[in-house]
Amino acid sequence: MNNRIYNTISIEDLDKIDLTQIKETSAETIRKSVDETQFIIKWETQPSFLTDETVTPLGTYNHEEILILLETDFWTDEEIMLVDDPE
């Protein structure tokens, strides 16, 4: 069972994220929306930048919910995902 919590956050708040408190390792490798206006963090223990409201998430999701969100055009560029049909 995945107990992680996922948040979508405005890209404008990226420099306010303490990467040592979340499961991502660098600002370069975080998952960004197709238009790069938002990004996703994941955590098990709520980071202080959220509890002290330095950063306000745009959305909060569990594992199943974030998988559904990531299937949308906002998060996944379908042109990149297209694979040639072998037939």
C-alpha positions as CSV (number, residue, x, y, z in Angstrom):
1,M,0.0,0.0,0.0
2,N,1.3,3.4,-1.0
3,N,0.9,5.9,1.9
4,R,2.4,8.8,0.0
5,I,0.6,12.1,-0.5
6,Y,1.0,14.0,-3.7
7,N,0.5,17.7,-4.3
8,T,0.4,19.8,-7.4
9,I,2.1,23.1,-6.9
10,S,2.5,26.3,-9.0
11,I,5.9,26.4,-10.7
12,E,6.4,29.9,-9.2
13,D,6.8,28.1,-5.8
14,L,9.5,25.8,-6.9
15,D,12.3,27.7,-5.2
16,K,10.4,27.5,-1.9
17,I,10.5,23.7,-1.9
18,D,13.0,22.0,0.5
19,L,13.9,18.9,-1.5
20,T,15.3,17.2,1.6
21,Q,11.7,16.9,2.9
22,I,10.1,15.2,-0.1
23,K,10.7,12.2,-2.3
24,E,12.1,14.2,-5.3
25,T,15.9,14.7,-5.6
26,S,16.2,17.8,-7.7
27,A,14.3,20.7,-9.2
28,E,15.4,19.4,-12.6
29,T,13.9,16.0,-12.2
30,I,10.5,16.8,-10.7
31,R,7.4,16.0,-12.8
32,K,6.1,19.1,-14.5
33,S,2.9,19.7,-16.4
34,V,3.1,19.9,-20.2
35,D,3.0,23.7,-20.1
36,E,5.4,23.7,-17.2
37,T,3.1,25.9,-15.0
38,Q,2.8,23.2,-12.3
39,F,4.8,20.4,-10.7
40,I,4.2,17.4,-8.4
41,I,5.7,16.6,-5.1
42,K,5.3,13.4,-3.1
43,W,5.8,12.9,0.6
44,E,5.0,10.7,3.6
45,T,5.6,13.2,6.4
46,Q,4.1,16.6,5.7
47,P,6.9,19.0,4.8
48,S,7.3,22.2,6.9
49,F,6.8,24.4,3.8
50,L,3.3,23.1,3.7
51,T,2.5,23.1,7.4
52,D,3.7,26.7,7.8
53,E,1.9,27.7,4.5
54,T,5.0,28.9,2.8
55,V,3.6,26.9,-0.2
56,T,-0.1,26.4,-0.8
57,P,-0.8,23.3,-2.9
58,L,-3.1,23.6,-5.9
59,G,-4.3,20.0,-5.2
60,T,-3.8,17.0,-2.9
61,Y,-4.0,13.4,-4.1
62,N,-3.5,9.9,-3.0
63,H,-1.6,7.4,-5.2
64,E,-4.7,6.3,-7.2
65,E,-5.9,9.8,-7.8
66,I,-2.5,11.1,-9.0
67,L,-2.3,8.2,-11.5
68,I,-5.6,9.3,-13.0
69,L,-4.4,13.0,-13.0
70,L,-1.2,12.1,-14.8
71,E,-3.2,10.5,-17.6
72,T,-4.7,13.9,-18.6
73,D,-3.4,16.0,-21.4
74,F,-2.3,18.6,-18.9
75,W,0.3,16.3,-17.5
76,T,1.1,14.0,-20.4
77,D,2.0,15.1,-23.9
78,E,0.2,12.6,-26.1
79,E,2.6,13.3,-29.0
80,I,5.5,12.0,-26.9
81,M,3.4,9.0,-25.9
82,L,2.5,7.9,-29.4
83,V,4.0,4.6,-30.5
84,D,4.0,3.4,-34.0
85,D,1.3,0.7,-34.6
86,P,3.1,-2.5,-35.7
87,E,0.3,-3.4,-38.1
